[in-house]
Amino acid sequence: MTEKLSRLSDGQAIAAIRSYHQANALSLEIYSYLLNSYYNLSADYGPHGNIVGLFFHDLMVHFSGVIIQREFFGNYGESIKFPYVSRSYAKNPFFVDANSYYDGKKIDNSYPLWRAKGVLPIAAGDAVPIDARYQRWLRTCFSLLSHYQPFTKAFLPKRQKQFGALTDVVSELANILCIPKLDCLIHNWREYVSYHTSTKESIIPEKRLVTGSRASLQNRKLAINFLQQAKPVIGITHGEITNTIFDEPLFGYAELGFCSVLIDYGERRLEGSHNKPLLGPKRTSSRTSAVIKRSYKKGGEVWQQTRRQNKLLYVPTQYNGNFHYGPYRGFEDGLYTNWQAKLVAVFPGLTIKAHPKSVPPPFRVRIDSRPLEDCLLDYDVFVLDYYSTAATIVLSSDRPVIFFDIGFRNLVPDYLELVRNRCYYVDIDWNNDFNDQIGQAINGLLEAPRSWNNSFLGEFSLTPNRSDKFPQELFGIGE
């Protein structure tokens, strides 16, 4: 992860935020180019056995990571987990150690018997989002009855010809983005693809696959193998809210596709410009978020009498180190700590919610490490700067929320408007004084008490009890 979290100077911060927006625009160009390549290859190899479709996320990670990190001011270590890159790789690509291609999964089936020998003919992919706290019985049943999959290779028809097509894609992107050392790029990609693909198609014994995020390469490989054999793939979204609220390419090429049946939260779906799946599911089924169902304090008027001694909890996103890609995914860590330092200076009594996947923040402040759901009743005001699972949980509460929009994420406009009406929403201008903008937010909250509406959230995260067929979908009941 991150070796050292150091802040940028004010001048560097302005340059870094400008680079961030430029990288977003270039990342969308990469996405558009890959989209065209995918559709062109589909004519020859189909929508499933398609090398660009299989490695769409990896190509986005690698090439957007290069254009992002070559503009970084800080160096966040030389460790590389391909297709992610480091700052030095971004500036001057080099041959990558083959160990970086390994995803950490066991290459045999030497898992505990209860995971390796499922009772039902159901294959289980990685990170199936069944809540361990509120859906324990369902999680246990699924683990016992399904067959967890070890490391797998994806079958690619006419693999050598597809290698040639991938080489063309890598070469063209390198030319468009002015990336040197093309020989290194081609070698790294050919080795990486060779490691994760096969020329032989194995007969799959299971009748169906249930999997979590298809941003995971293991899940994409499994999905492609099942789909090529006309076997159903049940793809389940994560995040406690419908993934259609995000107008970002990742959700189109990974989260909302690579499946025949999509199980998404809530009943309402939105459409954006960049979140359309490469190949949509045959049908979509709704489910209820167990976390939101428990924490949701629905009200047309969400408010609390504010006071000068408010207990504030700041819920940030994680530091990314070298795990950067675009568009809209996050700032350089030095830029993010620069913003956070200003926030902590204005709110000296602020408590920071520790991110479970991140290194600790470099500030001398109180840290709350409990699950976020356990914090909701203990704080008067919540502070956000990033829309994530945590934001959905906070918005479901009956507490005031200050949302500082510092430039992260890209929500579908209709949903963004709902968020604005739920929070004390502040659009941060990086060219003006942070202290004034942050201070005005808390003063405005204190001096002009108002109400916020969170009644919209239910249709995006919940379903009527009788319409939630999630357990049946997991086990194929009623098919």
N, C-alpha and C positions, 0 to 999 in steps of 0.2 A: 504494500500500500504506500502511503506517503512517508518519505524519510524525514522531512522537516517541514513544518508549517510556518512559513514566514510571510509577513505582509509585503505588499507592494507599496511603492511610494504613490502619492496622489497622481503624479504624472504617468507613472506606469499603469495605474488603475484605469485611467481614461483611455490609454492606448489599448489595454487588454479588453475593455468592454467593446471598443470599436472592432477589435479583431474577432471577438466572439460573434458579433452580428455579421461580419463578413464571412466567417466560417459557417454560420447557419445558411447563408445564401449559397455558398459553394456546396454545402452538404446536400441541399435540395437539387442542385445541378447533378451531383453524383447519383442521387436517387432517381432522377428523371432518366439519366443515361442507362442505369442498371435496369430500370423498368422496361425500356425499349429493348434492351438486350434479352431480357427474360421472355418477352412476347415473341421476339424473333426466333429464339431457340425453341420455343414451344411448338413451332410449326414442324420442327424436325424430331424433337425428342419428347414432346408432350408436356403438359403443365406440371407433372409430378417428377418424372425422371430427368430433370433439367438442372444442369450444374449451376447456373446463375440463381435459380430459385432456391436450391439447397443452400448455397453459400451467400445469399443476398445479404443477410445480416453481417456476416463476417467481412464481406467486401465493403459494406458501409462503415463498419467499425474501423477497418484498416485505413481506407483512403480518407475518410473524414477525420480520423485520428491524426493522420499525417498533417493535413492542412491546419488542424487545431494546434497540435503540439509544436510545430515548427515556429509558431509565433509566441510560445510561452516565454515568460521572463524567468520563471523558476525551473529548476531541474528536480524531478521527483523520483530519481533513481534510474538505474539501468536495467532493472529486471523487466523482462518482456514475457507476456503470456500471449503469444500470437493467436489471433490477428491484431491484438492491441499493440501499441507501439510506445516507445519512449521519445523524449525530446531529441536525443542524439540520433535515433533511427529516423525520425521525421525529417531531420536536416540532411542526413546522409545514410540511406538504407544500407544494411549489411546482412550477411548470411546469418540466419537464425538457427540456434541449436534445436535439433529435432525434439528434445525433451519438452520444448514449449508447445508442441502440438498436442501433447497428451492432456486429456481433460480430467484426469484423476479417477476415472471410473475403472473398476476391475474388468480385466479383459476376459475373465472366465465367469462361471456362475457360482463362485465360492462365497455366496452370501449365506446368511443364516437360513436354515431350512424353511422357516416361516415366511421368508421373503422370496426364496428361489423356487418354491414349489407351490404355486397357487392352486386352490381347489377348483376355481372356475377358469375357463379358457379365456381369461382377460389379461392382456399385457399392460403393465403399469409403467409409464414413463417417469421422468423426474419431476419433482416439485408439484405434485398434484395438490392444488390448494384446498385442502380440507382442514379446517381450523382445529389445531391440537387442543385448544382450551375449551371451546364451546361445541365441538362436534367430535368429541373423543371416541364415542361408540362407533360412529360412521367411519372415522379414520382407522380404527382398529380392525373393523370388519373388512374394509377395503384392503388393508395391508395383508391380512390373513388369507383372503380369498383370491387376490390377484397375483400375477406372476411378474415380479420386478425384473427389469431388463438390464443385463450387463452391458458393457461397451459394445457398440454395434457399428458396422460399416454400412453405408448407404449404397444400394445398387444403382449404378449409372449405366444405362444402355449406351453402347458405342462409346465407351469411356474415353478411349484415346482421341477420338474426334472431338469429344466435348472438352478434353484438355486443351486442344488447339483453339477452341472457341473461347475458353477462359483466358488463355494466353493473349488473345486479341483484345479481350476486355481489359486485362491488366495493362497491356501496352498502351491502349487508347487513353485510359484514365491517367496513367503516368504522363503521357504527352499533354493532355488537357490541363493537368494540375502542376506541370513543370517539376516532376519528381525525378531526381537523378537515379543512377544505378539500376537501370531496368533489368539487367541480368540478375541482380539480387532479388528484385521483386518477383520475377518469373520463377526463379529457383525456389524461393520460399513458398510461393503459392502452389507450385506443382507438388512439392513435398507434403505440404499441409493437406491438399486434396487427396493425394495418394494414401495418406495415413487414414483418412476418414471414409474412403469409398472403396467399392469392389466391382470387379467385372462379372462376378457370379451372383446370381439371384438365388437366395436360399428360401426354401418353403417355410412359411411362418406357421407354426402349429396353433397359435392362439387365434380366436375368431374376431377379436376387436382390440383396439388400443385406447387407453385412457391416459391423457397426458396433460401436464401443466404448460407453462409458457413455451411457445415455439421460438422464443428468442434463444433458448437453449439448443445448441447444435445437436446434442444427443436426442432431444425430442424431435427435431426436424428430421434427423436421419431415420428414426423409428417411424415417423409419420409418412415419409416418402416411401419407405418399404411397404408399409401396410396399404397405402393408397394405390401403389402400383399393382398390388394383388387384389384390388377392389374390396378391401376389408375396411370396415368403418373405423374412423378415428374420431374419438371424442376429445375435443380440445376445450380446456377450461381456462377462463381468464382469471386474473388475480387482481388484488388491489381494492376489494370491497365496494367497487362501483363499476358500472358499465365502462368498458375500455373505449367506447365510442366517443367519450367526452374529450379525448386527446386527439387533436388534429396534427399528428406526427407520423412520419413514415414508418417508424418501428411498429406501430399498431396495425398498419396495413399489411406489411410484409411478414409479420410474425404473429402478433397476438390474436388477430381476428381471422387468420387463415390457417393453411396447412391442416385442415380437418374437414370431415364430412358433416359433423355435428358440432356446433359451437354452443357452449354453455356460458352465458354471460350474466352479470348481475342486473337485477331490476327488470322493468318491463319497457322502459323507454329507450330508444336508440337514436343516436344523432349521426349526421353525415358531415364530413369535413372534406377538405381538398386533398389531404395527404394520407388519410387513414383507411383507404379502400384496400381490401385484401387482394393479393395477387390472383387467387382463385377462391371465391367465397364458398362457405359451407352450404350444404344442401338445405339445412334448416338451422334455426337458432332456438335454443331453449333458455328459459329464464330461471334464475336461482336467487335465493335470498342470502344476503351477507349476515352470518351469525353474529359478527362483531357489531355491525350497525343496528341490527335488530335489538341487541341488548343495550346499546348506548344511546339510541335515538330519542331525543326529547323534542318531538315535533311541536312546532308552534308557529302560528302566524306572526307572533311577536316574541322574539327572543331578546331578552334584555335583563340587565341586573343593575341595581343601583350602584353606580361607580363611586369610588372614594379614593382619597389620596394615598392610602396604604394598600393599593391593589397588589395581590400576589400574581406576578406575571410568569408564564412559562413560554419560553421560546422553543419552537420545534423546528430545527433546521433539517436540511438534507445532509447526505454524507459527503465527506471529502473523497475525491475520485482518484487522486494520485495519477497513475498512468492509464487508468481505465476510463479514458475519455473517448467519446465519439459524438457525432452530431446527426441531425440538428437538434437544438433546444435542450440538450441533456445536462449541461452544467458548466460552471466557470472553472477556470484554473484555480487551484486551491488557494494560492496567494491572493487572488482577487476576492475570493469568497471570505477569507479571513480578514481582508481589508474592510469589507462591508460589515462583518460581524464585530470587528473592533469598534466601529462607530456606533453600532447598535448597543453594545455593552456599555460604552462610555455614557450614553444618554440614559440608559436604564441600569444604573449600578446595582439595583436589587434583583436583577433578572436571574431566573433559574433557567438552565439549558437542559432540555430533554436529550439524553444521550442517544445517539443513533446506534442501533444494534449491529450495524455492519461497518462502522467507521471508527477511525482513531479518535481519541478524545479531543475536544476543542482546546486550543492553546491559550485559554483565558482562565484567570483566577475567579471563577464564579461557582455558584452552587450547581451541582449536577444531579438530575433525577434520572435514575436508571430503571425505574419500574416500567412495566407495560403502559402504554399511553392511556388505555382504557381505565387503568387504576388511578390516573392523575386527574381525571376530568372534574372530580368534586373538590379537589384540593387547591385549585387555582381560580382566580377571579377573571383573568383575561389571558387569552392565548395569542401568541405572536407567530406568524407564518411568513415565509418568503418563497415557498416552493409548493406546488400542488402535487401531493403524493397520497399514499394510503393514509398517512397521518393526518393530512389535511381533511380528508373525507371524514375521519373519526372526529376530529375537532369540530367540523361544521355540523355534525350530527348532535352536538351537545347543546346545552342551553346557556352557554357562556359567550360573552362578547369576544370577537376575534379581530385582531389587527392584521391585515394582509399587506405586506410590503411587496409590491410587484417590482422586482429588481431586474427582470428580463428573462427569468426562467420559463420553460415550458411553452406550449402553444395549445391552449384550450379552444375547442369549437366555440365560436362567438356566442351562440345561444346559451351555452353553459357558463361561459365567462361572465355574462351579464347576470346570471343567477348568483354566482359567487360574489360579484360586486355588491349585490343587494343584501347578501348575508353578512358581509364583513365591513369593518371600517377600512376601506380599500385605499391604498396610497400608491400612486404611480411614481416611483423614484426616478428622479432626473440626476444622472451621474455627473452632469456638468455643474450642478448647484450644490450648495452646502448640505451635507447629510444631517448635521446636527439640527438644523432648522426643520428639515422635512420630517425627521423622526420625532422631534419634540412636539411638532404641531399635531402629530397623530395622537399621542397620549393626551395632550391638552384638549384636543377636540373631543376625545372620548369622555373626558371628565366634565368639560364645560357645557356640552350640549348632549345630554343623555338622549338616546334614541333607541328605536327597536329595529331588529333585523329579522328577516323571514327565512326560516330553514325548512319550510313545509315542502319545498320542491324535492328534497333529497330522497324521499321515500321511493319515488318512481324510478330513480336511477340505481338504487341499491337493494330494494325489497320487492317482494311479490306477495300477493295474497297467499295464505298458507296452502290452500288447496291447489294452487297453480304451480307450486314449486316442485318440480319433478326431478330435482337433483339426485337424490338417492337412487331412484329408478334408472336414471340415465347412466349412473356409474356402473351398475350391474347388468344393464341391458334388459331390464324387466319390462315386459310388454312389447318387445320387438317382434 
